[in-house]
Amino acid sequence: MRRTLATVLCLPVLVTAGACGGSDGPATGLTTSATAAPGSTSATPAAKTADPPTAFDVAGAVALPSTALRANVAGSVVSKFAALRDRTAYIVTPTELTAVDVLTGQQKWTVPIDGEPGDPHGQSGPFVNPTGPRPPVVTGDLAVAAVPVVIPEKGTTPASVALSVVAAEPGKGTKKWQVDVPVSDDPYADAGNAVTQVVAVTGGAVIASYGKQDDHLTVALDPASGRTLWTRQDYEAGSVHGDIVVGTDYNVPENSSMTQATALDVTTGGQKWVAARESSQLTMIPADPALVVVNRTDYGTGHPFLLFLDPATGAEKVKLEGEGGFGSRAYGECLYDEQSVLLCQQDDVLTGYDARTAAKLWSLPDEAANRVAPGSVTAAWHGAVYGTTAGGQPLVLDAATGKDLSTEPGVVPVLVSEYAGIGVDDDGTPTAYPVKG
């Protein structure tokens, strides 16, 4: 297998999402537990809500655990380890899954992740990198996270690295199950700087992936029991479209240095189609299930493209070529507003696309209207785009039109719900800001 580092975008919380395939027997290390840390007994304060919010209460800031986010020295968030659902942040660390009320800062529950952490310092230290666990996926029934663990040696069997997936009931924190799926039988393998991710939770499967250099694995687990449905090596899932999961396939017989997009059945792992062939880098961009969105770099020319594919067949519907770039996101960074718009920013140009048809809705800068592009885009949620102006001030745009929704939102959030926005304060501390007005 080749030495390639792949980083997959984090999928927004979806009830009907899933991932990639292959088949294998039951995974080792299945454990269950019915215990959890007791929740807070304090009275729940009244809360203001807005959908989407356009202003946040700076005076009401609530400090969150340092493990929720990681920021660089400039104060920009570079890694997210938390998912925000309503007024609760679900935070994954190398050793536990925790729920915190973002309006009070109080811990609601903690579920331990059994086993020796595979990357115990992956979320700490003075240096910032894009690896580590991706935010949990939370539905009405499950909160699920994935981290690397080390399976200790036993007799003459050496230690090995595994992908550990843990599921809890999101309200009370009751631990439902934990499954450790071996990633590599290499006794010298380690999980430092690996990317672990719960790609999706559907009614039929929990899909999780592991990626580091030449080790790539996806597993599908039964949501109720954690039983392994299938696994597939050399594959990282990226997005789900009904009963189809699409991911980056590193097993390309024609050329071991190439990648391609391969679609699989969510519950069986059976292969459906192959597209985006002869690629050097691929990233699946979670968006509306109506389209598969792929950030692709061509193997032969190095040119970046943004592809919109038919999820049923893999047929190319729209192809956009970028100006240049490097790596698995060479076309640019894209965010889905979890409603109807896909936002992509490349070479200081921000464009909104209809997430179901790929039709271009608007683009900034717009010289005719004397409007410039945002300096950065940090989040998109329910028709709103959050970021900064060219001068670094907080800004909210209308996702459907690109017009200004708010020029004084107060903060720059990276996670948003109807109750709050989460970002970092001036000291880089993860902080929740309640919705204002």
C-alpha atoms as one frame of an Amber mdcrd trajectory, in Angstrom:
protein
   0.000   0.000   0.000   1.158   3.529  -0.750   2.202   6.162   1.745  -0.623
   8.674   1.411  -2.166  10.891   4.033  -5.885  11.476   3.547  -8.082  13.713
   5.598 -11.850  13.420   5.217 -14.215  16.256   5.879 -16.401  15.970   8.794
 -19.965  15.030   7.965 -22.806  17.197   9.353 -25.150  15.464  11.741 -27.529
  13.375   9.630 -29.937  10.656  10.654 -29.709   8.982   7.243 -25.961   9.041
   6.656 -23.610   6.083   6.245 -20.277   4.854   4.793 -18.146   2.364   2.923
 -17.716  -1.321   2.391 -16.234  -4.781   2.286 -17.086  -7.771   4.454 -15.559
  -9.379   7.499 -16.444 -11.314  10.598 -17.441  -9.861  13.964 -15.112  -7.262
  15.408 -13.207  -7.901  18.601 -13.657  -5.977  21.838 -17.455  -5.564  22.008
 -18.385  -4.168  25.413 -21.585  -2.764  26.878 -22.362  -0.675  29.924 -25.408
   0.868  31.533 -23.545   3.377  33.706 -22.793   7.036  33.159 -21.887  10.121
  35.110 -24.926  11.712  36.780 -26.397  14.698  35.012 -26.802  18.146  36.466
 -29.733  18.695  38.804 -29.715  22.481  38.554 -32.710  24.273  37.113 -32.607
  24.808  33.370 -32.471  28.545  32.633 -34.758  30.167  30.113 -33.073  30.470
  26.754 -33.532  32.617  23.682 -33.538  30.860  20.326 -33.301  31.809  16.667
 -33.189  29.681  13.513 -30.772  30.741  12.186 -29.236  33.079  14.770 -27.745
  36.344  13.513 -26.492  37.811  16.789 -24.856  36.338  19.885 -24.583  37.559
  23.470 -20.909  38.321  24.136 -21.659  39.283  27.758 -23.242  35.875  28.356
 -20.173  33.903  27.223 -19.768  30.455  28.785 -16.363  28.742  28.901 -16.284
  25.183  27.573 -13.752  22.377  28.076 -10.444  23.022  26.325 -10.877  19.710
  24.486 -13.819  21.026  22.438 -11.727  22.993  19.916  -8.142  23.726  18.989
  -7.000  27.173  17.854  -3.738  28.461  16.422  -1.706  31.350  17.780  -3.715
  33.771  15.648  -6.922  32.704  17.365  -8.399  30.825  14.401 -10.042  27.464
  15.102  -8.247  24.738  13.162  -9.683  21.554  14.701 -13.153  20.744  16.051
 -13.752  17.847  18.439 -17.327  18.770  19.374 -20.768  18.524  17.805 -23.472
  21.019  18.814 -27.062  19.801  18.931 -29.656  22.145  20.452 -28.027  23.402
  23.678 -25.668  20.462  24.198 -22.080  20.058  23.015 -20.896  16.470  22.577
 -17.109  16.359  22.931 -14.791  13.475  22.116 -11.341  13.049  23.714  -8.893
  10.118  23.518 -10.507   8.625  26.638 -14.155   9.705  26.819 -17.299  11.104
  25.238 -18.781  14.005  27.194 -21.975  16.062  26.972 -21.964  19.679  28.202
 -24.821  22.174  28.473 -23.425  25.135  26.534 -25.671  27.682  28.242 -24.445
  26.792  31.747 -21.104  25.088  31.112 -22.237  22.182  33.295 -21.300  18.637
  32.386 -24.372  16.499  31.779 -22.646  13.120  31.511 -19.430  11.342  30.604
 -18.992   7.945  28.949 -15.514   6.412  29.230 -13.830   4.886  26.192 -12.277
   1.639  27.376  -8.767   0.761  26.280  -5.368   2.405  25.948  -5.580   5.598
  23.856  -3.859   5.231  20.509  -3.013   8.944  20.352  -3.223  10.222  23.952
  -1.739  13.642  23.150  -3.504  14.158  19.825  -5.677  16.994  21.146  -3.099
  18.777  23.255   0.353  20.305  23.049   1.722  23.507  21.518   1.471  22.397
  17.914  -1.626  22.301  15.736  -2.338  19.727  13.046  -5.467  18.678  11.124
  -5.519  15.118  12.471  -7.282  13.524  15.444 -10.874  12.436  16.047 -13.605
  14.221  14.151 -16.701  15.485  16.033 -19.254  12.918  17.190 -22.404  12.274
  15.194 -25.581  12.773  17.221 -29.112  11.668  16.357 -32.228  11.388  18.485
 -31.183   7.888  19.528 -27.390   7.806  19.581 -24.303   9.923  20.178 -21.403
   8.127  18.487 -17.675   8.895  18.461 -14.562   7.175  17.099 -10.981   7.229
  18.390  -7.875   5.074  17.925  -6.948   2.614  20.686  -4.120   0.172  21.249
  -5.033  -3.482  21.723  -2.383  -4.726  24.177  -0.196  -7.711  23.446  -1.393
 -11.062  24.715   1.086 -13.890  24.981   2.868 -14.170  21.641   0.296 -11.960
  19.927   1.780  -8.475  19.576  -0.026  -5.236  20.308  -1.998  -3.651  17.476
  -3.908  -0.495  16.578  -7.723  -0.506  16.436 -10.530   1.879  15.565 -12.759
   2.169  18.623 -16.371   3.248  18.105 -18.462   4.105  21.163 -22.215   4.779
  21.237 -24.272   6.375  24.001 -27.846   7.468  24.558 -27.640  11.245  24.001
 -30.011  12.359  26.750 -28.864  10.390  29.790 -25.463   9.229  28.588 -26.128
   5.535  29.003 -23.360   3.665  27.215 -24.881   1.414  24.579 -21.806  -0.330
  23.213 -18.162  -0.017  22.265 -16.485  -1.891  19.412 -12.742  -2.093  18.708
 -11.996  -2.971  15.078  -8.353  -3.890  14.296  -6.794  -1.570  11.743  -3.365
  -3.090  11.229  -1.519  -6.227  12.339   1.801  -4.407  12.013   3.400  -4.664
  15.487   5.239  -1.377  14.858   2.159   0.586  13.800   1.011   3.523  15.878
  -2.045   5.763  15.720  -0.334   9.111  16.164  -1.792  11.718  13.778  -4.509
   9.369  12.550  -7.913  10.706  11.500 -10.837   8.838  13.071 -14.403   9.672
  12.192 -17.994   8.605  12.571 -19.114   9.328   9.028 -22.814   8.770   9.596
 -25.514   7.106  11.666 -28.476   5.687   9.752 -31.334   3.409  10.721 -29.364
   0.484   9.312 -25.728   1.224  10.108 -23.162   3.291  11.968 -20.307   4.056
   9.574 -16.858   4.924  10.907 -13.429   5.300   9.332  -9.707   5.405  10.161
  -7.054   7.039   8.018  -3.303   7.380   8.381  -0.658   7.169   5.655  -1.052
   3.643   4.232  -3.719   2.459   6.701  -7.300   3.182   5.634 -10.316   1.348
   7.032 -14.084   1.752   7.084 -16.464  -0.268   9.225 -20.267  -0.561   9.309
 -21.841  -1.459  12.642 -25.363  -2.342  13.710 -26.785   0.731  15.535 -28.611
  -1.318  18.160 -25.882  -3.797  19.143 -22.590  -2.672  17.630 -22.313  -5.912
  15.679 -20.014  -5.596  12.665 -21.925  -5.616   9.376 -18.865  -5.242   7.123
 -15.399  -3.728   6.902 -13.323  -2.546   3.974  -9.581  -1.889   3.890  -7.963
   0.838   1.755 -11.194   2.858   1.809 -12.440   5.951   3.661 -16.121   6.817
   3.553 -17.141  10.423   3.004 -20.853  10.963   2.355 -24.160   9.071   2.358
 -27.020   9.287  -0.111 -29.958   7.144   0.958 -28.694   3.562   0.894 -25.444
   4.540  -0.888 -22.170   5.548   0.738 -19.377   7.122  -1.297 -15.750   7.264
  -0.253 -12.129   7.527  -1.334 -10.885   4.177  -2.627  -7.117   3.629  -2.394
  -7.235   0.173  -3.968  -6.803   1.067  -7.657  -5.333  -1.905  -9.568  -4.120
   0.172 -12.538  -1.882   2.395 -10.424  -1.273   2.132  -6.677  -0.624   5.891
  -6.495  -4.122   6.755  -7.759  -7.412   7.058  -5.922 -11.028   6.916  -7.089
 -14.539   7.469  -5.742 -16.313   4.198  -5.010 -19.959   3.821  -3.982 -21.117
   0.983  -1.722 -24.321  -0.294  -0.207 -24.595   1.114   3.325 -25.721  -2.098
   5.019 -23.993  -4.773   2.926 -20.852  -3.062   1.627 -21.569  -4.264  -1.898
 -20.000  -2.105  -4.610 -22.357   0.025  -6.724 -20.191   2.184  -9.019 -16.805
   3.861  -9.486 -16.187   7.474 -10.593 -13.527  10.213 -10.474 -10.960   7.751
 -11.745  -7.261   8.580 -12.086  -7.236  11.019  -9.190  -4.310  11.836  -6.950
  -6.453  13.279  -4.128 -10.154  13.042  -3.340 -12.376  14.462  -0.612 -16.089
  13.720  -0.386 -17.968  16.845   0.702 -21.090  16.144   2.776 -24.038  17.966
   1.272 -27.614  17.280   0.168 -28.178  13.544  -0.512 -29.378  14.474  -4.022
 -25.777  14.943  -5.213 -22.365  13.444  -4.495 -19.914  16.338  -4.186 -16.241
  15.515  -4.728 -13.199  17.756  -4.366 -10.771  16.117  -6.815  -7.205  16.606
  -8.023  -6.414  15.059 -11.401  -3.502  12.598 -11.299  -2.071  13.518 -14.678
  -2.359  17.307 -14.702  -2.628  18.241 -11.037  -5.668  20.400 -11.815  -8.338
  20.702  -9.097 -12.005  20.090  -9.822 -15.292  20.194  -7.964 -17.517  17.367
  -9.218 -21.248  16.885  -8.733 -22.220  13.249  -9.343 -25.471  11.296  -9.578
 -25.573   9.153  -6.395 -27.453   6.353  -8.169 -24.999   5.892 -11.046 -21.904
   8.023 -10.419 -22.544   9.916 -13.658 -21.007  13.390 -13.789 -23.641  16.140
 -13.707 -21.509  19.248 -13.199 -17.739  19.750 -13.332 -16.062  22.937 -12.127
 -12.337  23.526 -12.572 -10.365  25.524 -10.030  -7.439  27.835 -10.519  -4.947
  25.679  -8.674  -4.121  24.201  -5.318  -2.567  21.299  -3.502  -3.774  18.268
  -1.578  -7.147  16.671  -1.038  -8.969  20.041  -0.931  -7.211  21.633  -3.883
 -10.406  23.150  -5.299 -11.109  24.942  -2.035 -13.063  24.577   1.187 -16.791
  23.805   1.018 -19.495  23.853   3.684 -23.116  22.686   3.551 -25.673  24.789
   5.433 -27.658  21.617   6.285 -30.622  23.042   4.419 -30.223  23.877   0.733
 -26.936  25.644  -0.082 -23.340  24.521  -0.570 -20.742  27.252   0.014 -17.287
  26.932  -1.563 -14.391  29.333  -1.141 -11.329  29.239  -3.374  -8.746  31.879
  -4.276 -10.607  34.568  -2.290 -13.870  33.882  -4.145 -16.931  32.642  -2.233
 -19.706  30.973  -4.241 -23.082  29.609  -3.237 -24.509  26.590  -5.105 -27.927
  24.992  -4.977 -27.158  21.802  -3.051 -29.697  19.721  -5.017 -28.955  20.902
  -8.565 -25.418  22.398  -8.381 -26.754  25.597  -9.976 -24.698  28.671  -9.117
 -26.702  31.028  -6.901 -24.255  33.888  -6.292 -20.603  34.752  -5.984 -18.451
  37.281  -4.140 -16.645  39.564  -4.834 -19.224  41.383  -6.932 -17.581  44.468
  -8.444 -20.814  45.748  -9.987 -22.446  45.891  -6.555 -19.252  47.118  -4.834
 -19.147  44.056  -2.594 -16.092  42.024  -1.580 -15.776  38.438  -0.442 -15.574
  37.572   3.272 -12.125  37.253   4.717 -13.056  33.814   6.043 -16.032  31.474
   6.346 -16.200  29.490   9.580 -19.670  27.899   9.627 -22.907  27.532   7.673
 -26.215  26.570   9.223 -29.873  26.726   8.181 -29.523  29.397   5.539 -26.853
  31.501   7.249 -23.116  31.791   6.551 -20.828  32.843   9.398 -17.350  34.299
   9.093 -15.388  37.513   9.019 -15.137  40.572   6.826 -11.992  41.285   4.857
 -10.907  43.340   7.867 -11.523  40.515  10.328 -14.876  41.625  11.818 -17.726
  39.139  12.468 -20.266  38.833   9.658 -23.355  36.778   8.744 -24.507  36.294
   5.133 -27.707  34.907   3.646 -26.721  31.528   2.183 -29.300  31.689  -0.601
 -28.437  35.187  -1.861 -25.012  36.083  -0.470 -26.402  39.338   0.938 -25.526
  40.615   4.399 -27.800  39.273   7.128 -25.946  40.827  10.044 -22.920  43.088
  10.225 -22.776  42.921  14.027 -23.291  39.294  15.147 -20.829  39.843  18.004
 -18.716  36.707  17.520 -17.353  34.372  14.860 -18.792  30.892  15.562 -17.530
  27.599  14.162 -20.513  25.618  15.484 -24.082  26.917  15.506 -27.498  25.851
  16.784 -30.713  27.689  17.526 -29.451  28.209  21.099 -25.836  29.306  20.708
 -22.708  29.721  18.671 -19.398  28.176  19.718 -16.039  29.760  18.976 -12.975
  30.816  20.938 -12.365  33.893  23.083  -9.375  36.217  22.843  -7.263  33.710
  24.779  -8.194  30.802  22.486 -10.513  29.202  25.052 -13.509  27.329  23.574
 -16.535  29.450  24.413 -20.290  29.292  23.879 -22.217  32.483  23.150 -25.991
  32.364  23.688 -28.332  33.612  20.995 -29.127  37.285  21.493 -32.472  38.955
  20.936
